[in-house]
Amino acid sequence: LVLSLALLLTMMPTGGIVASAQSTGSGQCGDTAYWDITDNVLTISGTGPIYHYDYIGDYIPDYAAYASTIQRIVIEDGITEIGNEAFESFDDYGSEYVYSTLTEIRIPNTVNKIGVNAFAGSTSIETIHLPASVDTLGMQAFAGCSALTNITVEAGNTAFASVGGVLFTADGTGLIAYPIGRTVPEYTIPSTVKKIWPCAFLCEEDLQKVYFNEGLEIIADAAFNSCDNLNEVYLPS
């Protein structure tokens, strides 16, 4: 026994016992795209697009079963599209797929399209960064992200821009998404904005007052849906 223990000790690393990474699961999420969860990090690798999903239609990604434990989502170079509802939090109809511990999302510069509701409903992510390559953004991509306070855009992106953490079209004429984790009670629509996109302020519960600008032409469907505390608006002439 003593000899066996001595032999075991000589085989150990000098720094002591090293814990190995723990893989939770893996699988396919695109024709040539694959997922793996290791140490609470969901990594998407491979090439091409991630599948489109439909939670109501019961077409749900396998990795969603681990949503409540995922702390980071790392999408690697080579992925070109994030499909509809790919990382949506969903808890209706008795199902619970909520990204409640997610604190970081890495989107590479090979992604050019983010689908409808792609990251909607996450309760913990505070910042989302769009790389220069993204030129198409589906409606409600970040809707209902209750902790989101900042959307940033990499320099060189020709489709989108961030002004004070709010997402706009690159030319400033469209207001796309307002981070609903903010707690400021009022907001003034910038003078360049001609259109407020659908669901742009969806579920913003702290906003109480909005000032619209003289150049505004369109307030799209559901732009201020479920803004429960909005009680005062200033309309242009």
N, C-alpha and C positions, 0 to 999 in steps of 0.2 A: 504493500500500500504506500509506504513512504517513498519507494522508488518510483512508483507511478505518479505521485504528486510532484516529485522533483522533475520528472520528465515533462509534465504538463506545464509547470512554471517556466521551463526553458523555452517552451513553444509560444508563450504569451508575448505580445508587443511590450517593449520597455516602458511604454506609458501606461500600462495597465490594460484592463479589459475595454475594448472599443465596441460600442453598441452599433449594430448594423442597421441600415435603413429598413424601414418596415413598409412594404408595398401592400396597399389595401385592395387594389384591383386594377385591371387593365382591359382594354378592348378597342373596338373600332368605332370611329365617329365620323367617317367620311370614306369615300372610295379608296383614298390613299392617305387618310388621316387617322391617328390613333391616340388613345388617351391612357394615362397611367396616373394613379394616385400613390405617392410615396411620402410618408411623414407629413400628411395633411396638405400636400402640394399637388394640385391637379395640373399635369403637364400634357399639352396637346402637341404632337409631333407629326412629321410627315409632310405631305405636299397637298396643294389644292384646297377646296372648300370643306368646311365642317358642314355636316348635314343640317337641313331644316328640320325642326321638331315642332310638335303640336301637343301640348300638355292636355288640352281638353279632348283632343282626339286620341289620347292614350299613346301617342308616339313620343315617348320620353327617353332621353339619353340614359344609358345605364349608370353613368357616373353621378347622375342627379340623386341617386339613393344615398350618396355620401355628402350631399350639399352642406348639411349642418356642421360638418367637421372640416371642410375645406377652408384653409386660411389664405392660400395664394392660388391664382390661376396664371400659369405661364404658357403662353402660346408661342411656339418656336418658329424661327424663320422657315419659310416654305409654305405655311398656311396662307391662303389667299382670301378666304371669306369666312366670316363667322355667321353661321346660319340663323334663321329665325328661331327665337326662344332657346338658343343653344345653352345659355346659362341663366335662364329665368328662374326666379324664385316663385314657387306656386304652392298655395296651401288651401285651395278650394276643393270642394267635392270629397272631403275627407282625406286628401293626399297632402303630404308635407314634404316639400322639396325647397327648403329655404336656406339660402346662403347667409347664415346668421353670424359667421365668424370670419368672413372674407374681408381681408384688409388690403390686398394688392392684386391688380390685374395687369399683366404685361402683354401688350399687343405689339407684334413686330412690324417692321417696315415693309413686309410683304403682303400684309392685309390691305385690300382696297375696298372691301364692303363689309358693313356690320348690319345684320338683319333686324327685322321687327322684333321688339321685346327681347333683344339679345341678352341684356343684363338686367332686365326689369325686376324690381322688387327686392333687391339685396338690401338687407337691413343694417349693414356694417361698413360697406365701402365708402370712403370719404373723398377720394380723388380718382378720376379716370383721365388717362392721358391718351390722346389720339395721335398716332404717328403721321408723318407727312404723306404717307401712301394712301390713307383712307380718303376716298372721294364720294362714297355713297353710304348714307346712314338711314336705316329703317325707322319708321315712326315708333315712338315710345321705347327706343333702345335702352334708355336709362330711367324710364318712368318708375315712380314708386320707390326709388332708392333713397330711403328715408334719412340716411346719414350723409348723403352726398352733398358736399359743400363747394366742390371745385371741379370744373371740367377744363383741362388744358389741351392745347394743340401745338404740335411740334412746328417749329419754323420751317417754312417751305411748303406747307400744306396749301394747296390752291383752292380747296373747296370750303374749308371751315376756318373759323377764327375764334379765339377766346378773348373776351373782354371782361376783366374782373371776375373770371371764373365762370361766366355765362357763355353758352355756346351759340355762335352766330354763323351765318353764311360768310364766306371770305370777304364779300363786298359790304357786309354790314347791313344789308337790306332785309335779311330774314333772321328772326330770333327763333332758334331751334329748341333749346332746352335750358331751363332755369334749374340749378341744383336745389332740390327741395329740402336739403338738410340745413339750409341757412335759417337763421332765426331773426333776420331783420324784418321790421314790420311794414316797410314800404319800399317801393321800387319805381324808378322812372324809366320808361322805355326810351332808349337812345334815339336821338333825332334822325339817325340814318335808317331806322327800321320802317319798312313798308308793310311787312307781313309778319304776324306772329303765327308760328307753325302749330299744327294740331297737337294738343296735349302738352304744349310747351311748359305750362305751370301745373300740370296735373298733380293733385294731392299736396300742393304746397299749403301747409296748415298754419304757418306763422305769418304769412303775408296778409296785411290788413288794408293796405291802401296802394293803388296803382295810378300812376300818372301816364296817360297816353300822349304821344307826340302829334304835332300837326301834320307830319308826313305819312302817318299810318293809314293804310288803305284796307287791309284785311286782318281780321281776327278769325283764325280758322276754327274748325269744329273742336269742341272740348278743350280749347286752349287753357281755360281756367276751371275745368271740371274738378270738383271736390276740393276747392280752395275754401274750406269751411269757415274761415275767419275773415275772408275778404268782405269788407263792408262799405268800402268807399272807393269810387273810381272818378278820375278827372278826364273828361272827354274833350278832344280838340273841337274847334269850331266846325 
